[in-house]
Amino acid sequence: MAGLASLPALILCISFVGFTAFAQQSGIPVDQAVFMTGIVWALPAKLILVNSISTGASLLTAFLAVTLSSIRMMPMVAALVPELKGPRTRTLPLLLVSHLVAVTAWVMAMERVPHVPRERRVIYFAGLGVALTGSCMLIVGLLYDSVAEFPPLVAGSLFFLTPVYFLASIWSSGKQRVIHVALVTGLLLGPLCTLLAPEFDLLIAGIGGGTLAWALDYAYRRHRGSVSETEAAVAGEEGP
């Protein structure tokens, strides 16, 4: 719970002040806004859900939109769970704490759990995730009536803190060159994809940028002679 006294947690809480204003201005009741904070959790998914409700989208459309937005959490869970799992860790606790995985909790956990004894990592992440989630639910509930007068520009600026923090955290914690290349490539492709295919811009920029980054990094390492036999086989190359 001490993780609440950190810059990432502060940025997350400020971002949820913006979400509270958005939910209030969209006509979402306070109890539903608090509930979706704990259940849907990830901020982009909640924004999509609130927008779907306010525009009168069907239940199926809202479900698919939120699901597609949340698929990005799957590789984050796949990266974190092996770090949490110990020799005697049961599956059920891992499934329960996986629900708490979102950008801020994931970044903080990936930086901190290597310094926690392995047999205590699940309970550590549970405490961190519950503290972050509970704090954001409390913010939404307490500030719901106070943010009605927020200008849209202020609410939007508060939203924007989370992706800025996420990019900065991934850049600073990235141990491999390909991560930095993927971030830069995705950022450069984003505006272009928005102009050419606005309905699929994030999907194209994400998959295209990541694939291009891998190809560039692979070509560079192959030129330097540092490509492993496994990577060469996956890429369709013959081993030595």
FIKOLZA-1660 file (N, C-alpha, C; in steps of 0.1 Angstrom, whole numbers, plus 5000, padded with zeros to 4 digits):
% residues 240
   i   px   py   pz ch aa at
   1 5008 4988 5000  A  M  N
   1 5000 5000 5000  A  M CA
   1 5008 5013 5000  A  M  C
   2 5021 5011 5004  A  A  N
   2 5030 5023 5004  A  A CA
   2 5033 5028 4990  A  A  C
   3 5029 5020 4980  A  G  N
   3 5031 5024 4966  A  G CA
   3 5022 5035 4962  A  G  C
   4 5012 5038 4970  A  L  N
   4 5003 5050 4968  A  L CA
   4 5011 5063 4969  A  L  C
   5 5021 5063 4977  A  A  N
   5 5030 5075 4979  A  A CA
   5 5041 5075 4968  A  A  C
   6 5037 5076 4956  A  S  N
   6 5047 5076 4945  A  S CA
   6 5041 5084 4933  A  S  C
   7 5050 5088 4924  A  L  N
   7 5045 5096 4913  A  L CA
   7 5036 5089 4904  A  L  C
   8 5038 5076 4900  A  P  N
   8 5029 5069 4892  A  P CA
   8 5015 5068 4898  A  P  C
   9 5014 5065 4911  A  A  N
   9 5001 5064 4917  A  A CA
   9 4994 5078 4917  A  A  C
  10 5002 5089 4919  A  L  N
  10 4996 5102 4919  A  L CA
  10 4991 5106 4905  A  L  C
  11 4998 5102 4895  A  I  N
  11 4993 5105 4881  A  I CA
  11 4981 5097 4878  A  I  C
  12 4980 5085 4883  A  L  N
  12 4968 5076 4881  A  L CA
  12 4956 5083 4888  A  L  C
  13 4958 5087 4900  A  C  N
  13 4947 5093 4907  A  C CA
  13 4942 5106 4901  A  C  C
  14 4951 5114 4896  A  I  N
  14 4947 5126 4889  A  I CA
  14 4940 5123 4876  A  I  C
  15 4944 5112 4869  A  S  N
  15 4937 5108 4857  A  S CA
  15 4923 5104 4860  A  S  C
  16 4920 5098 4871  A  F  N
  16 4907 5094 4875  A  F CA
  16 4898 5106 4879  A  F  C
  17 4904 5117 4883  A  V  N
  17 4896 5129 4885  A  V CA
  17 4891 5133 4871  A  V  C
  18 4899 5132 4860  A  G  N
  18 4894 5135 4847  A  G CA
  18 4883 5126 4843  A  G  C
  19 4885 5113 4846  A  F  N
  19 4874 5103 4843  A  F CA
  19 4861 5106 4850  A  F  C
  20 4862 5110 4863  A  T  N
  20 4850 5114 4870  A  T CA
  20 4843 5125 4864  A  T  C
  21 4850 5135 4859  A  A  N
  21 4843 5146 4852  A  A CA
  21 4837 5141 4839  A  A  C
  22 4843 5132 4832  A  F  N
  22 4838 5127 4819  A  F CA
  22 4825 5119 4822  A  F  C
  23 4826 5110 4832  A  A  N
  23 4814 5102 4835  A  A CA
  23 4802 5111 4840  A  A  C
  24 4805 5121 4848  A  Q  N
  24 4795 5130 4853  A  Q CA
  24 4788 5138 4842  A  Q  C
  25 4796 5143 4833  A  Q  N
  25 4791 5151 4821  A  Q CA
  25 4784 5142 4811  A  Q  C
  26 4787 5129 4811  A  S  N
  26 4780 5119 4802  A  S CA
  26 4767 5114 4808  A  S  C
  27 4764 5117 4820  A  G  N
  27 4752 5113 4826  A  G CA
  27 4753 5099 4832  A  G  C
  28 4765 5094 4835  A  I  N
  28 4766 5081 4842  A  I CA
  28 4764 5083 4857  A  I  C
  29 4755 5076 4863  A  P  N
  29 4753 5077 4877  A  P CA
  29 4765 5074 4885  A  P  C
  30 4767 5080 4897  A  V  N
  30 4779 5078 4905  A  V CA
  30 4781 5064 4909  A  V  C
  31 4770 5056 4912  A  D  N
  31 4772 5042 4916  A  D CA
  31 4778 5034 4904  A  D  C
  32 4773 5037 4892  A  Q  N
  32 4778 5029 4881  A  Q CA
  32 4792 5033 4877  A  Q  C
  33 4796 5046 4879  A  A  N
  33 4809 5051 4876  A  A CA
  33 4819 5044 4886  A  A  C
  34 4815 5043 4899  A  V  N
  34 4824 5037 4909  A  V CA
  34 4825 5022 4906  A  V  C
  35 4814 5015 4902  A  F  N
  35 4814 5001 4899  A  F CA
  35 4823 4998 4887  A  F  C
  36 4822 5005 4876  A  M  N
  36 4830 5002 4865  A  M CA
  36 4845 5005 4867  A  M  C
  37 4848 5014 4877  A  T  N
  37 4862 5017 4880  A  T CA
  37 4868 5004 4886  A  T  C
  38 4860 4997 4894  A  G  N
  38 4866 4985 4900  A  G CA
  38 4865 4972 4891  A  G  C
  39 4855 4972 4882  A  I  N
  39 4853 4960 4874  A  I CA
  39 4860 4961 4861  A  I  C
  40 4858 4972 4853  A  V  N
  40 4865 4973 4840  A  V CA
  40 4879 4978 4843  A  V  C
  41 4881 4986 4852  A  W  N
  41 4894 4991 4857  A  W CA
  41 4902 4999 4847  A  W  C
  42 4907 4993 4837  A  A  N
  42 4916 5001 4828  A  A CA
  42 4909 5013 4823  A  A  C
  43 4916 5025 4824  A  L  N
  43 4910 5038 4820  A  L CA
  43 4905 5038 4806  A  L  C
  44 4913 5034 4796  A  P  N
  44 4908 5035 4782  A  P CA
  44 4895 5027 4780  A  P  C
  45 4894 5015 4786  A  A  N
  45 4882 5007 4785  A  A CA
  45 4870 5014 4791  A  A  C
  46 4872 5021 4802  A  K  N
  46 4861 5028 4808  A  K CA
  46 4856 5040 4799  A  K  C
  47 4866 5046 4793  A  L  N
  47 4862 5058 4784  A  L CA
  47 4854 5052 4773  A  L  C
  48 4858 5041 4767  A  I  N
  48 4850 5035 4756  A  I CA
  48 4836 5031 4761  A  I  C
  49 4835 5025 4772  A  L  N
  49 4822 5021 4778  A  L CA
  49 4813 5033 4780  A  L  C
  50 4818 5043 4786  A  V  N
  50 4810 5055 4789  A  V CA
  50 4806 5061 4776  A  V  C
  51 4815 5062 4766  A  N  N
  51 4811 5068 4753  A  N CA
  51 4801 5060 4746  A  N  C
  52 4802 5046 4747  A  S  N
  52 4792 5038 4741  A  S CA
  52 4778 5039 4747  A  S  C
  53 4778 5041 4760  A  I  N
  53 4765 5043 4767  A  I CA
  53 4759 5057 4763  A  I  C
  54 4767 5067 4763  A  S  N
  54 4762 5080 4760  A  S CA
  54 4758 5082 4746  A  S  C
  55 4763 5074 4736  A  T  N
  55 4759 5075 4722  A  T CA
  55 4748 5065 4719  A  T  C
  56 4744 5057 4728  A  G  N
  56 4733 5048 4726  A  G CA
  56 4737 5036 4718  A  G  C
  57 4750 5032 4719  A  A  N
  57 4754 5020 4712  A  A CA
  57 4748 5007 4718  A  A  C
  58 4746 4997 4710  A  S  N
  58 4740 4985 4715  A  S CA
  58 4750 4978 4725  A  S  C
  59 4744 4969 4733  A  L  N
  59 4752 4962 4743  A  L CA
  59 4763 4954 4737  A  L  C
  60 4760 4947 4725  A  L  N
  60 4770 4939 4718  A  L CA
  60 4782 4948 4713  A  L  C
  61 4778 4960 4708  A  T  N
  61 4788 4969 4703  A  T CA
  61 4798 4973 4714  A  T  C
  62 4791 4977 4726  A  A  N
  62 4799 4982 4737  A  A CA
  62 4808 4970 4742  A  A  C
  63 4803 4958 4743  A  F  N
  63 4810 4947 4748  A  F CA
  63 4822 4944 4739  A  F  C
  64 4821 4944 4726  A  L  N
  64 4832 4942 4716  A  L CA
  64 4842 4953 4717  A  L  C
  65 4838 4965 4718  A  A  N
  65 4847 4976 4719  A  A CA
  65 4856 4975 4732  A  A  C
  66 4849 4973 4743  A  V  N
  66 4857 4972 4755  A  V CA
  66 4866 4960 4755  A  V  C
  67 4862 4949 4749  A  T  N
  67 4870 4936 4749  A  T CA
  67 4882 4939 4740  A  T  C
  68 4880 4945 4728  A  L  N
  68 4892 4948 4720  A  L CA
  68 4902 4957 4726  A  L  C
  69 4896 4967 4734  A  S  N
  69 4905 4976 4741  A  S CA
  69 4913 4969 4752  A  S  C
  70 4907 4959 4758  A  S  N
  70 4914 4952 4769  A  S CA
  70 4923 4941 4765  A  S  C
  71 4922 4937 4753  A  I  N
  71 4931 4926 4748  A  I CA
  71 4946 4929 4750  A  I  C
  72 4949 4942 4750  A  R  N
  72 4963 4946 4752  A  R CA
  72 4968 4942 4766  A  R  C
  73 4959 4939 4775  A  M  N
  73 4963 4935 4788  A  M CA
  73 4968 4921 4789  A  M  C
  74 4965 4913 4778  A  M  N
  74 4969 4899 4778  A  M CA
  74 4984 4897 4779  A  M  C
  75 4992 4903 4770  A  P  N
  75 5006 4902 4771  A  P CA
  75 5012 4908 4784  A  P  C
  76 5006 4918 4790  A  M  N
  76 5010 4923 4802  A  M CA
  76 5009 4913 4813  A  M  C
  77 4997 4906 4813  A  V  N
  77 4995 4895 4823  A  V CA
  77 5005 4884 4821  A  V  C
  78 5007 4880 4808  A  A  N
  78 5016 4869 4805  A  A CA
  78 5030 4873 4810  A  A  C
  79 5034 4885 4810  A  A  N
  79 5047 4889 4814  A  A CA
  79 5049 4890 4829  A  A  C
  80 5038 4894 4836  A  L  N
  80 5038 4895 4850  A  L CA
  80 5037 4883 4858  A  L  C
  81 5027 4874 4854  A  V  N
  81 5024 4862 4862  A  V CA
  81 5037 4853 4864  A  V  C
  82 5045 4851 4854  A  P  N
  82 5057 4843 4858  A  P CA
  82 5066 4849 4868  A  P  C
  83 5066 4863 4869  A  E  N
  83 5074 4869 4879  A  E CA
  83 5068 4868 4893  A  E  C
  84 5054 4866 4893  A  L  N
  84 5048 4865 4906  A  L CA
  84 5048 4850 4911  A  L  C
  85 5048 4841 4902  A  K  N
  85 5046 4827 4906  A  K CA
  85 5058 4821 4913  A  K  C
  86 5055 4814 4924  A  G  N
  86 5065 4807 4931  A  G CA
  86 5064 4792 4930  A  G  C
  87 5072 4785 4936  A  P  N
  87 5072 4770 4935  A  P CA
  87 5058 4764 4941  A  P  C
  88 5052 4771 4951  A  R  N
  88 5040 4766 4957  A  R CA
  88 5028 4775 4955  A  R  C
  89 5029 4784 4945  A  T  N
  89 5018 4793 4942  A  T CA
  89 5007 4786 4935  A  T  C
  90 4995 4787 4940  A  R  N
  90 4983 4781 4934  A  R CA
  90 4978 4789 4923  A  R  C
  91 4970 4783 4914  A  T  N
  91 4965 4790 4902  A  T CA
  91 4954 4801 4906  A  T  C
  92 4945 4798 4915  A  L  N
  92 4935 4807 4919  A  L CA
  92 4939 4821 4923  A  L  C
  93 4949 4822 4932  A  P  N
  93 4954 4835 4935  A  P CA
  93 4960 4843 4923  A  P  C
  94 4966 4836 4914  A  L  N
  94 4972 4842 4902  A  L CA
  94 4960 4848 4893  A  L  C
  95 4950 4840 4892  A  L  N
  95 4938 4844 4884  A  L CA
  95 4932 4857 4891  A  L  C
  96 4931 4857 4904  A  L  N
  96 4925 4868 4911  A  L CA
  96 4933 4881 4909  A  L  C
  97 4946 4880 4911  A  V  N
  97 4954 4892 4910  A  V CA
  97 4956 4897 4896  A  V  C
  98 4954 4888 4886  A  S  N
  98 4954 4892 4872  A  S CA
  98 4944 4902 4869  A  S  C
  99 4933 4902 4876  A  H  N
  99 4922 4912 4874  A  H CA
  99 4927 4926 4877  A  H  C
 100 4937 4927 4885  A  L  N
 100 4942 4940 4890  A  L CA
 100 4953 4946 4880  A  L  C
 101 4956 4938 4870  A  V  N
 101 4967 4943 4860  A  V CA
 101 4961 4954 4852  A  V  C
 102 4967 4966 4852  A  A  N
 102 4965 4977 4844  A  A CA
 102 4978 4984 4842  A  A  C
 103 4979 4995 4834  A  V  N
 103 4992 5001 4831  A  V CA
 103 5000 5004 4843  A  V  C
 104 4994 5012 4852  A  T  N
 104 5002 5017 4864  A  T CA
 104 5006 5006 4873  A  T  C
 105 4997 4997 4876  A  A  N
 105 5000 4986 4885  A  A CA
 105 5010 4977 4878  A  A  C
 106 5009 4974 4865  A  W  N
 106 5019 4966 4858  A  W CA
 106 5033 4972 4858  A  W  C
 107 5034 4984 4855  A  V  N
 107 5047 4991 4854  A  V CA
 107 5054 4991 4868  A  V  C
 108 5046 4994 4878  A  M  N
 108 5051 4995 4892  A  M CA
 108 5056 4981 4896  A  M  C
 109 5047 4971 4893  A  A  N
 109 5050 4957 4897  A  A CA
 109 5063 4952 4890  A  A  C
 110 5064 4954 4877  A  M  N
 110 5075 4949 4870  A  M CA
 110 5088 4955 4875  A  M  C
 111 5088 4967 4880  A  E  N
 111 5100 4974 4885  A  E CA
 111 5103 4969 4899  A  E  C
 112 5093 4965 4907  A  R  N
 112 5095 4963 4921  A  R CA
 112 5095 4948 4925  A  R  C
 113 5087 4939 4918  A  V  N
 113 5086 4926 4923  A  V CA
 113 5099 4918 4923  A  V  C
 114 5109 4921 4914  A  P  N
 114 5122 4914 4914  A  P CA
 114 5129 4916 4928  A  P  C
 115 5126 4926 4935  A  H  N
 115 5132 4929 4948  A  H CA
 115 5124 4923 4960  A  H  C
 116 5113 4916 4957  A  V  N
 116 5104 4910 4967  A  V CA
 116 5107 4895 4967  A  V  C
 117 5108 4889 4979  A  P  N
 117 5110 4874 4979  A  P CA
 117 5099 4867 4971  A  P  C
 118 5102 4857 4963  A  R  N
 118 5093 4851 4954  A  R CA
 118 5080 4846 4961  A  R  C
 119 5082 4841 4973  A  E  N
 119 5070 4835 4980  A  E CA
 119 5060 4846 4985  A  E  C
 120 5064 4858 4984  A  R  N
 120 5056 4869 4989  A  R CA
 120 5051 4878 4978  A  R  C
 121 5054 4875 4965  A  R  N
 121 5052 4884 4954  A  R CA
 121 5037 4885 4951  A  R  C
 122 5029 4874 4952  A  V  N
 122 5015 4875 4949  A  V CA
 122 5008 4884 4959  A  V  C
 123 5011 4882 4972  A  I  N
 123 5004 4891 4982  A  I CA
 123 5009 4905 4981  A  I  C
 124 5021 4907 4977  A  Y  N
 124 5026 4921 4975  A  Y CA
 124 5018 4928 4963  A  Y  C
 125 5017 4921 4952  A  F  N
 125 5010 4927 4941  A  F CA
 125 4995 4928 4944  A  F  C
 126 4989 4919 4952  A  A  N
 126 4975 4920 4956  A  A CA
 126 4973 4933 4964  A  A  C
 127 4982 4936 4973  A  G  N
 127 4982 4948 4981  A  G CA
 127 4983 4960 4973  A  G  C
 128 4993 4960 4963  A  L  N
 128 4995 4972 4955  A  L CA
 128 4982 4974 4946  A  L  C
 129 4977 4963 4939  A  G  N
 129 4966 4965 4930  A  G CA
 129 4953 4969 4937  A  G  C
 130 4950 4963 4949  A  V  N
 130 4938 4967 4956  A  V CA
 130 4939 4981 4961  A  V  C
 131 4951 4986 4965  A  A  N
 131 4953 4999 4970  A  A CA
 131 4950 5009 4959  A  A  C
 132 4956 5006 4947  A  L  N
 132 4954 5015 4935  A  L CA
 132 4939 5016 4931  A  L  C
 133 4933 5004 4930  A  T  N
 133 4919 5003 4925  A  T CA
 133 4910 5009 4935  A  T  C
 134 4912 5006 4948  A  G  N
 134 4904 5012 4959  A  G CA
 134 4905 5027 4959  A  G  C
 135 4917 5032 4958  A  S  N
 135 4919 5047 4958  A  S CA
 135 4911 5054 4947  A  S  C
 136 4912 5048 4935  A  C  N
 136 4905 5054 4923  A  C CA
 136 4890 5053 4925  A  C  C
 137 4885 5042 4930  A  M  N
 137 4871 5041 4933  A  M CA
 137 4866 5052 4943  A  M  C
 138 4875 5054 4953  A  L  N
 138 4872 5064 4963  A  L CA
 138 4871 5078 4957  A  L  C
 139 4881 5081 4948  A  I  N
 139 4882 5094 4942  A  I CA
 139 4869 5096 4933  A  I  C
 140 4865 5086 4926  A  V  N
 140 4853 5088 4917  A  V CA
 140 4841 5090 4926  A  V  C
 141 4839 5083 4937  A  G  N
 141 4828 5085 4945  A  G CA
 141 4827 5098 4952  A  G  C
 142 4839 5103 4957  A  L  N
 142 4839 5115 4965  A  L CA
 142 4839 5128 4957  A  L  C
 143 4845 5127 4945  A  L  N
 143 4846 5139 4937  A  L CA
 143 4835 5140 4926  A  L  C
 144 4826 5131 4925  A  Y  N
 144 4816 5130 4915  A  Y CA
 144 4808 5143 4914  A  Y  C
 145 4803 5148 4925  A  D  N
 145 4795 5160 4925  A  D CA
 145 4803 5173 4924  A  D  C
 146 4817 5172 4926  A  S  N
 146 4825 5184 4926  A  S CA
 146 4831 5188 4913  A  S  C
 147 4831 5179 4903  A  V  N
 147 4838 5181 4891  A  V CA
 147 4828 5185 4879  A  V  C
 148 4816 5188 4883  A  A  N
 148 4806 5192 4873  A  A CA
 148 4810 5204 4865  A  A  C
 149 4818 5213 4871  A  E  N
 149 4822 5225 4864  A  E CA
 149 4835 5225 4857  A  E  C
 150 4841 5213 4856  A  F  N
 150 4854 5212 4849  A  F CA
 150 4852 5215 4834  A  F  C
 151 4860 5224 4829  A  P  N
 151 4860 5226 4814  A  P CA
 151 4865 5213 4807  A  P  C
 152 4860 5210 4795  A  P  N
 152 4864 5198 4788  A  P CA
 152 4879 5197 4786  A  P  C
 153 4886 5209 4784  A  L  N
 153 4900 5209 4781  A  L CA
 153 4908 5204 4794  A  L  C
 154 4903 5208 4806  A  V  N
 154 4909 5204 4818  A  V CA
 154 4908 5189 4820  A  V  C
 155 4895 5184 4818  A  A  N
 155 4893 5169 4819  A  A CA
 155 4901 5161 4809  A  A  C
 156 4902 5166 4797  A  G  N
 156 4910 5159 4787  A  G CA
 156 4925 5159 4790  A  G  C
 157 4930 5170 4796  A  S  N
 157 4944 5171 4800  A  S CA
 157 4947 5161 4811  A  S  C
 158 4938 5160 4820  A  L  N
 158 4940 5150 4831  A  L CA
 158 4940 5136 4826  A  L  C
 159 4931 5133 4816  A  F  N
 159 4932 5119 4810  A  F CA
 159 4946 5117 4804  A  F  C
 160 4951 5127 4798  A  F  N
 160 4963 5125 4790  A  F CA
 160 4976 5122 4798  A  F  C
 161 4975 5124 4811  A  L  N
 161 4987 5122 4820  A  L CA
 161 4990 5107 4820  A  L  C
 162 4980 5098 4820  A  T  N
 162 4983 5084 4820  A  T CA
 162 4991 5079 4808  A  T  C
 163 4986 5081 4796  A  P  N
 163 4994 5076 4785  A  P CA
 163 5008 5082 4784  A  P  C
 164 5010 5095 4788  A  V  N
 164 5023 5101 4788  A  V CA
 164 5032 5094 4798  A  V  C
 165 5027 5091 4810  A  Y  N
 165 5034 5084 4820  A  Y CA
 165 5038 5070 4815  A  Y  C
 166 5028 5063 4809  A  F  N
 166 5030 5050 4804  A  F CA
 166 5042 5050 4794  A  F  C
 167 5042 5059 4784  A  L  N
 167 5053 5059 4774  A  L CA
 167 5066 5062 4781  A  L  C
 168 5066 5071 4790  A  A  N
 168 5079 5075 4797  A  A CA
 168 5084 5063 4805  A  A  C
 169 5075 5056 4812  A  S  N
 169 5079 5044 4820  A  S CA
 169 5084 5033 4812  A  S  C
 170 5077 5030 4800  A  I  N
 170 5082 5019 4792  A  I CA
 170 5096 5022 4786  A  I  C
 171 5097 5035 4782  A  W  N
 171 5110 5039 4776  A  W CA
 171 5122 5038 4786  A  W  C
 172 5119 5042 4799  A  S  N
 172 5130 5041 4809  A  S CA
 172 5133 5027 4814  A  S  C
 173 5122 5019 4814  A  S  N
 173 5124 5005 4819  A  S CA
 173 5128 4995 4808  A  S  C
 174 5127 4999 4795  A  G  N
 174 5130 4990 4784  A  G CA
 174 5145 4986 4784  A  G  C
 175 5148 4974 4785  A  K  N
 175 5161 4969 4785  A  K CA
 175 5167 4965 4771  A  K  C
 176 5158 4964 4761  A  Q  N
 176 5162 4960 4748  A  Q CA
 176 5160 4972 4738  A  Q  C
 177 5169 4973 4728  A  R  N
 177 5168 4983 4718  A  R CA
 177 5155 4982 4710  A  R  C
 178 5149 4970 4708  A  V  N
 178 5137 4969 4700  A  V CA
 178 5125 4975 4707  A  V  C
 179 5125 4976 4720  A  I  N
 179 5114 4983 4727  A  I CA
 179 5114 4998 4723  A  I  C
 180 5126 5004 4724  A  H  N
 180 5126 5018 4720  A  H CA
 180 5123 5021 4705  A  H  C
 181 5127 5012 4697  A  V  N
 181 5124 5013 4683  A  V CA
 181 5109 5012 4680  A  V  C
 182 5103 5002 4687  A  A  N
 182 5088 5000 4686  A  A CA
 182 5081 5012 4690  A  A  C
 183 5085 5018 4701  A  L  N
 183 5078 5030 4706  A  L CA
 183 5079 5042 4696  A  L  C
 184 5091 5044 4691  A  V  N
 184 5093 5055 4682  A  V CA
 184 5085 5053 4669  A  V  C
 185 5086 5040 4664  A  T  N
 185 5079 5037 4652  A  T CA
 185 5064 5038 4653  A  T  C
 186 5058 5034 4664  A  G  N
 186 5044 5035 4667  A  G CA
 186 5040 5049 4668  A  G  C
 187 5048 5058 4674  A  L  N
 187 5044 5072 4675  A  L CA
 187 5045 5079 4662  A  L  C
 188 5054 5075 4653  A  L  N
 188 5055 5081 4640  A  L CA
 188 5043 5076 4631  A  L  C
 189 5040 5063 4632  A  L  N
 189 5029 5058 4624  A  L CA
 189 5015 5063 4628  A  L  C
 190 5014 5066 4641  A  G  N
 190 5001 5070 4647  A  G CA
 190 4993 5081 4639  A  G  C
 191 4999 5092 4637  A  P  N
 191 4993 5103 4630  A  P CA
 191 4989 5099 4616  A  P  C
 192 4999 5092 4609  A  L  N
 192 4996 5088 4595  A  L CA
 192 4985 5079 4594  A  L  C
 193 4984 5069 4603  A  C  N
 193 4973 5059 4603  A  C CA
 193 4960 5066 4606  A  C  C
 194 4960 5076 4615  A  T  N
 194 4948 5084 4618  A  T CA
 194 4942 5090 4606  A  T  C
 195 4951 5096 4597  A  L  N
 195 4946 5102 4585  A  L CA
 195 4941 5092 4575  A  L  C
 196 4948 5081 4574  A  L  N
 196 4945 5071 4563  A  L CA
 196 4934 5061 4567  A  L  C
 197 4934 5057 4580  A  A  N
 197 4924 5047 4584  A  A CA
 197 4920 5050 4599  A  A  C
 198 4912 5061 4601  A  P  N
 198 4909 5065 4615  A  P CA
 198 4902 5055 4623  A  P  C
 199 4895 5045 4617  A  E  N
 199 4888 5035 4625  A  E CA
 199 4897 5024 4630  A  E  C
 200 4909 5023 4624  A  F  N
 200 4918 5012 4627  A  F CA
 200 4932 5018 4630  A  F  C
 201 4933 5031 4633  A  D  N
 201 4946 5037 4634  A  D CA
 201 4955 5031 4645  A  D  C
 202 4950 5028 4657  A  L  N
 202 4958 5023 4668  A  L CA
 202 4962 5008 4665  A  L  C
 203 4952 5001 4659  A  L  N
 203 4955 4987 4656  A  L CA
 203 4967 4986 4646  A  L  C
 204 4966 4994 4635  A  I  N
 204 4976 4994 4625  A  I CA
 204 4989 4999 4630  A  I  C
 205 4989 5010 4637  A  A  N
 205 5001 5016 4643  A  A CA
 205 5008 5006 4653  A  A  C
 206 5000 5000 4661  A  G  N
 206 5006 4991 4671  A  G CA
 206 5012 4978 4665  A  G  C
 207 5004 4971 4656  A  I  N
 207 5009 4959 4650  A  I CA
 207 5020 4962 4640  A  I  C
 208 5017 4972 4632  A  G  N
 208 5027 4976 4622  A  G CA
 208 5040 4981 4628  A  G  C
 209 5039 4990 4638  A  G  N
 209 5051 4995 4644  A  G CA
 209 5059 4984 4651  A  G  C
 210 5052 4975 4658  A  G  N
 210 5059 4965 4665  A  G CA
 210 5066 4955 4656  A  G  C
 211 5059 4951 4645  A  T  N
 211 5064 4942 4635  A  T CA
 211 5076 4949 4628  A  T  C
 212 5075 4961 4624  A  L  N
 212 5086 4968 4617  A  L CA
 212 5098 4970 4627  A  L  C
 213 5095 4973 4639  A  A  N
 213 5106 4974 4649  A  A CA
 213 5114 4961 4651  A  A  C
 214 5106 4950 4651  A  W  N
 214 5112 4936 4652  A  W CA
 214 5121 4933 4640  A  W  C
 215 5115 4937 4628  A  A  N
 215 5123 4934 4616  A  A CA
 215 5136 4942 4615  A  A  C
 216 5135 4955 4619  A  L  N
 216 5147 4963 4619  A  L CA
 216 5157 4958 4629  A  L  C
 217 5153 4955 4641  A  D  N
 217 5162 4950 4651  A  D CA
 217 5168 4936 4647  A  D  C
 218 5160 4928 4641  A  Y  N
 218 5165 4915 4636  A  Y CA
 218 5175 4917 4625  A  Y  C
 219 5173 4926 4616  A  A  N
 219 5182 4928 4605  A  A CA
 219 5195 4934 4610  A  A  C
 220 5194 4943 4620  A  Y  N
 220 5206 4949 4626  A  Y CA
 220 5214 4938 4633  A  Y  C
 221 5208 4930 4641  A  R  N
 221 5215 4919 4648  A  R CA
 221 5221 4909 4639  A  R  C
 222 5213 4906 4628  A  R  N
 222 5219 4896 4619  A  R CA
 222 5231 4902 4612  A  R  C
 223 5231 4914 4609  A  H  N
 223 5243 4921 4603  A  H CA
 223 5255 4920 4613  A  H  C
 224 5251 4922 4626  A  R  N
 224 5262 4921 4636  A  R CA
 224 5266 4907 4639  A  R  C
 225 5258 4897 4635  A  G  N
 225 5261 4883 4638  A  G CA
 225 5257 4879 4651  A  G  C
 226 5246 4886 4657  A  S  N
 226 5242 4882 4671  A  S CA
 226 5228 4876 4671  A  S  C
 227 5223 4871 4660  A  V  N
 227 5210 4864 4659  A  V CA
 227 5212 4850 4663  A  V  C
 228 5203 4845 4672  A  S  N
 228 5204 4831 4677  A  S CA
 228 5199 4821 4667  A  S  C
 229 5202 4809 4668  A  E  N
 229 5196 4798 4659  A  E CA
 229 5181 4797 4660  A  E  C
 230 5176 4799 4672  A  T  N
 230 5161 4798 4674  A  T CA
 230 5154 4810 4666  A  T  C
 231 5160 4822 4667  A  E  N
 231 5154 4833 4660  A  E CA
 231 5155 4831 4645  A  E  C
 232 5166 4826 4641  A  A  N
 232 5168 4824 4627  A  A CA
 232 5158 4814 4621  A  A  C
 233 5155 4803 4629  A  A  N
 233 5146 4793 4625  A  A CA
 233 5132 4799 4624  A  A  C
 234 5128 4807 4634  A  V  N
 234 5115 4813 4634  A  V CA
 234 5113 4822 4622  A  V  C
 235 5124 4829 4619  A  A  N
 235 5123 4839 4607  A  A CA
 235 5124 4832 4594  A  A  C
 236 5126 4818 4594  A  G  N
 236 5126 4811 4581  A  G CA
 236 5140 4810 4576  A  G  C
 237 5150 4812 4585  A  E  N
 237 5164 4811 4580  A  E CA
 237 5169 4797 4584  A  E  C
 238 5180 4793 4578  A  E  N
 238 5187 4781 4582  A  E CA
 238 5197 4784 4592  A  E  C
 239 5198 4775 4602  A  G  N
 239 5209 4777 4612  A  G CA
 239 5222 4774 4606  A  G  C
 240 5233 4777 4614  A  P  N
 240 5246 4775 4609  A  P CA
 240 5249 4760 4607  A  P  C
% end
